[in-house]
Amino acid sequence: MSPPSPLVASAHVALGGAIGSVLRYQVGRGVTHWLGVQTVTAFPWATLIINVVGSMAMGLLAGWLARHGESGEPMRLLLGVGVLGGFTTFSAFSLEMMVLVERGQAGSAFAYAAISVLAGLTALYVGLIVMRVTG
């Protein structure tokens, strides 16, 4: 089976992203309702649950794709890039970390994790400062 055209691939990603974003919103609402506003305000339980569930789903999808090879490309685009990308980018981060570990590149995996977290937090902080200064 040949890979989908760029237009069809983009449509898979867009549809999946829309589904994943709505799922993230609804799970966040559900967890907030279940645990209460005070609990989810004190600690980001909804995001934690979403990240863990998304990582598990990414693992399941990666395992399925490993069995089905190129014929699974439309599913990878729809579910992996689209749904899970819209649901949580942490799932992609987790997959990339595991790939590095499985390749025997534990040092690179650690560096990737540390840089991702520190750079992401720093970038967010800089964005907040810029908006406070200019706003």
WOMOBEL-V94045 format. One record per helix or strand. SS is the DSSP state (h for helix, s for strand). FROM is the first residue (numbers start at 1). TO is the last residue. If there is no record, write none. Layout:
SS,FROM,TO
SS,FROM,TO
This chain:
h,6,35
h,37,42
h,45,87
h,90,102
h,106,134
